[in-house]
Every structure is written in structure tokens, then in C-alpha cells.
Amino acid sequence: MWVRDTSLLPANGIASNWQDALTQSNDLNFCGYSDWRLPNIQELLSMANYGYPQYLGQWLLYGSGDSTTPACDGACFALPSNTQWSSTTWHSDLNQAFTLHPQSLTGNQTPMQIQTKSGGGSSGIGYWPVRGGL
């Protein structure tokens, strides 16, 4: 189960650093649930609708692939436009973690990036909590 709209989260779903994203997710009490967590990079990548490559950057917003008629049968998400933290750390340097930029899922850009855990810049990096087992 995913948060449908990250703008409804504390700080509009923005964390100042990786530890803040972990804490915000783990401490979240939202929609009557308190077992939220920060997703790993594979879980974030799973949100893309790979059946419609021209709409990958819109994730599951347009389930039908038709950008004029969203298939919002309860599965539509407000697309986070900013980079999102994952719980996955970089094996070569545990001070870094994987992030995902939703807009880079289209074209030839690499959607995964590596960020220093201490940084998110002045604008921060988003977090998109999930609940349930791995």
C-alpha cells in the first residue's frame, strides 16, 4: 500500500536528508496505519507502468496509457515531480543511498541516482512511504 499523494505528508513529503526520510516514514501515522516505511529502489521502480513506455514518467497516473483519460479506478497516484529517497544504500559507500527521479523514467536517462545521505540540498528530496512486507 502506497501513499497516494505525498503532498499530504508532513513537510509535503520532503526530507532534508536520508535519515530524515527514514524517520519520517517509520514514524508516520497515516490513514489509520502506523507501519509505514521507506521503500527500496526496486519498489520505487515497480511503480512505473512499463506497458506504456511513452507514459513511464507518469508512473501509474494513466493506467490505460491514454493521457486524456486517466484510468483512475482507485489506483491513480499524484506524480511526485521531485527525486525520491529509497532505503537502498550504495554497496561501495554506505554514506550514500539510491534515489529515483520520476521524470527520468522516459527517454534514455538513468532513473536511479546515488546521493550522499547527508544531503538533499535546500529543496530537499522527497520520500514516498509504503507499507506491507518486502
Phi, psi and omega per residue, in radians:
M1 nan 2.272 -3.111
W2 -1.967 2.674 2.968
V3 -1.208 2.238 -3.071
R4 -1.240 -0.695 -3.067
D5 -2.353 1.891 -3.071
T6 -1.183 -0.277 3.113
S7 -1.221 -0.213 3.106
L8 -1.511 -0.111 -3.124
L9 -1.431 2.844 3.023
P10 -0.935 2.441 -3.128
A11 1.015 0.496 -3.139
N12 0.992 0.510 3.110
G13 1.305 0.430 -3.140
I14 -1.983 2.353 3.111
A15 -2.071 2.517 -3.113
S16 -1.310 -0.398 3.099
N17 -2.802 3.111 -3.062
W18 -1.102 -0.792 -3.137
Q19 -1.066 -0.677 3.093
D20 -1.096 -0.706 3.110
A21 -1.114 -0.741 3.087
L22 -1.076 -0.833 -3.109
T23 -1.129 -0.816 -3.142
Q24 -1.021 -0.745 -3.135
S25 -1.189 -0.851 -3.094
N26 -1.161 -0.533 -3.119
D27 -1.604 0.001 -3.044
L28 -1.194 2.321 2.984
N29 -2.100 1.781 -2.959
F30 -2.440 2.339 3.122
C31 0.966 0.578 3.100
G32 1.433 0.112 3.136
Y33 -2.077 2.564 3.127
S34 -2.207 0.275 -3.107
D35 -1.891 0.655 3.126
W36 -1.351 2.726 3.107
R37 -2.646 2.915 3.071
L38 -1.419 2.215 -3.097
P39 -1.266 2.743 3.039
N40 -1.429 3.018 -3.037
I41 -1.130 -0.613 3.123
Q42 -1.154 -0.652 3.095
E43 -1.141 -0.716 3.083
L44 -1.093 -0.762 3.132
L45 -1.119 -0.475 -3.117
S46 -1.231 -0.210 -3.134
M47 -1.363 -0.180 3.131
A48 -1.342 2.519 3.090
N49 -1.613 1.532 -3.048
Y50 -1.249 -0.191 3.090
G51 -1.235 -0.323 -3.130
Y52 -2.284 1.381 -3.025
P53 -0.995 -0.488 3.134
Q54 -1.226 -0.224 -3.132
Y55 -2.055 0.279 -3.107
L56 -0.968 -0.668 -3.131
G57 -1.155 -0.209 3.118
Q58 -1.737 0.148 3.109
W59 0.819 -2.209 -3.092
L60 -1.673 0.269 -3.121
L61 -1.095 -0.720 3.134
Y62 -2.014 1.457 -3.091
G63 -1.070 -0.491 -3.112
S64 -1.480 -0.233 -3.060
G65 1.482 -0.028 -3.139
D66 -1.741 1.869 -3.051
S67 -1.199 -0.197 3.121
T68 -1.612 -0.317 -3.122
T69 -2.343 1.525 3.125
P70 -1.075 2.396 3.069
A71 -1.535 1.305 -3.047
C72 -1.648 1.246 3.097
D73 -1.640 0.692 -3.128
G74 1.667 -0.013 -3.098
A75 -1.924 0.097 -3.082
C76 -1.448 2.508 -3.130
F77 -2.140 2.547 2.986
A78 -1.307 2.107 -3.064
L79 -1.174 2.070 3.019
P80 -1.258 2.187 -3.074
S81 -1.493 -0.287 -3.092
N82 -1.683 2.881 3.077
T83 -1.034 2.508 -3.094
Q84 -2.050 2.349 3.053
W85 -1.234 2.577 2.920
S86 -2.057 2.912 3.091
S87 -1.467 -0.071 -3.070
T88 -1.388 2.108 3.102
T89 -1.580 2.764 3.127
W90 -1.401 2.194 -3.037
H91 -1.095 -0.494 -3.097
S92 -1.473 -0.331 -3.096
D93 -2.666 1.778 -3.063
L94 -1.199 -0.064 3.046
N95 -1.497 0.064 -3.139
Q96 -2.197 2.667 3.140
A97 -2.385 2.738 3.091
F98 -1.334 2.480 3.011
T99 -2.205 2.864 3.122
L100 -2.297 2.324 3.072
H101 -1.870 1.957 -3.052
P102 -0.969 -0.677 -3.073
Q103 -1.193 -0.357 -3.099
S104 -1.472 0.048 3.096
L105 -1.291 -0.150 3.054
T106 -1.838 2.721 3.104
G107 1.341 -2.718 -3.063
N108 -1.823 0.269 3.130
Q109 -1.383 2.696 3.089
T110 -1.498 2.086 -3.085
P111 -1.254 -0.484 -3.137
M112 -1.579 2.434 3.077
Q113 -2.321 2.867 3.076
I114 -2.015 2.259 -3.131
Q115 -2.138 2.566 2.991
T116 -1.185 2.291 -3.046
K117 -1.040 -0.490 -3.090
S118 -1.380 -0.204 -3.032
G119 -1.998 2.575 2.999
G120 -2.566 -0.016 -3.103
G121 1.272 -3.134 -3.097
S122 -1.195 -0.459 -3.134
S123 -1.573 -0.191 3.139
G124 1.315 3.069 3.092
I125 -2.183 2.481 -3.085
G126 -1.274 2.834 2.979
Y127 -2.355 2.468 -3.073
W128 -2.250 1.570 -3.047
P129 -1.089 2.632 3.074
V130 -2.317 2.750 3.030
R131 -2.281 2.767 -3.103
G132 1.909 2.937 -3.080
G133 -1.322 2.890 3.097
L134 -1.451 nan nan
